[in-house]
Amino acid sequence: MFATQVLLVNKCLKLEYPHHKLSLRSDLLNKASSVGKTKRFNETVTSSFQKEVARLLISTGLDWVKEYALDGYTLDAVLVDRKVALEIDGVTHFSRNSGVPLGHTMLKRRYVAAAGWKLVSVAHQDWEELQGSSQQLDHLRKLLKDHID
């Protein structure tokens, strides 16, 4: 995982600071790039939490695309024409002790924003407190309202 994170940090910095002409040495770039080419690494895993949120996204009446590829990242759901990305962040995205997003999640958020996308996160902690589909759909609409109007 470390090699791919180096590659993604490099891509993020290039997006954020194009005038600095940042780049990895070619040997490091080749090594980091080859790590992400294995079948196991590229498998997409859809959690039950993601499936539950995706089911409710249909109710919004918007044209959501699931599992959208963006420069080495997979975004859970996007509105391509509006450049809105919805990340469905389960327990593996947060510290168990503090509930703070972990480094890989923060880097992904930073990269997506630097690439010009509006990012909305549905956190599992908030979702678990909701009672039923009606509250969940209301929660989604509140999270999205500033990004889709």
N, C-alpha and C positions, 0 to 999 in steps of 0.2 A: 504494500500500500504506500509506503514512503516514497518510492520512485515516482509513482503517478501523482502524488501530492506535489512533489517538486515541479513536475511538468505543468500541473494545473496552476500553481502559484506563479510560475513563469508566464503562462498565458494571461493570467489575471493582471499581472503587473504590466505586461505589454499593452493590454487594453486600457488600463488606467493611466499609463505614462508613455504613450506612443512616441513622444519626442525624445525619450531617453534611449531608444533603440536597444532595449534589453534583449539579451538572448543567452541561452545556455551554450556551453561548448558543444560542438557537434557530437563528441563521444558520449557526453552525458545525455544529450537530447535523444540520441539513438537508443541508449540503454533504457531511459525512462519511457520512451515511446513503445519499445518492444514489450514491456511488462503488461500494458493494457490490451495486448492483442490475443490473449488466451481466451478460450471459450468460457472457462469458469469465471474469469474476471468480468466478462461482459454479460453474464446472465442477469436478467432483470427479475427481481423478486417482488411480487405484489402481495403486500400484507392484507390481512382481513380488514384492518383499519382503512387502508387505501381503497379497497373494494367498496366498503361502506360509504366512504365519502364520494367516490366516483359514481355510485348509484344515485346519490342525491344531487350531484352536479347536473345530471340529465334533467332534473326538475327545474333548473334555472332557465331552461330554454335556450341556453347559449351553446355554441358549437365548440365544445371542449375536445381537445386531442390528448389522449392519454399516452404516457411514456414517450415524450418528445425529446429527441436527441439535440443537445446543444454543446458542441465543442468538447466532448469528453464527459459531459454530464447527461443524466437522464432526468428530465423534469416530469413530475408526476402527472400534471395536467396543465394544458396551456390554451389560451385563446390566441392563436397565431396572429390574426389580423390586428389585435389590440396590444400584442406583446405583453400579455399578462400571464405570469406563471404562478401556479398554485402548487405549493409543496406540502405534502401530507407527512408531517414529521412525527414519527412514532418514538418509542422509548429509546431507541438506539441513537437518536439525534441529541439527547440531553444527558447531562451529568446526573447520576442517580442521587447524589447528595444535595446538589443545589438547584437542579432543574435548569441550569444554564446551558444553552446550545454548545455542543462540542466543536472543536476546531474544524473538522471536515464539513460540518453543517455551515459554520460561519464563512468558510472559504467559498463554498458553493453559492451561498447567498450573495457574497461580495462579487463573485464572478458574474452571476446572472444579472445583477444590477449594473455592473460595469459594461455588460454587453447590451445595455439599453432596455432591459425588461423590467416591468413592475413585478415585484415578488410579494406573494401573499402566503403566509404560513398558517397551516391548521395544526396546532399542537395537540398531541394526545392528551395532555393534562387538562386542557380546556374542554376537549371533546367528551372526556369521560364524565364530566360533571353535568352534561346535557341529558335531559329526559326525553327520549324518543325522537322520531324523525322530524316532527314539527319544530322542536327547539333546535335540532341540528341544522335544518334548512334555514331557519332564521339566523343562526350563527354564521353560516356560510354567506348569506346575503349581506350581513353586517360587515363581514371581513372584506367582501368584494365591492361594496357599494362605491367606495372612492376610486376604484380602479376600472370600473366598467361603464360608467355613465358618460 
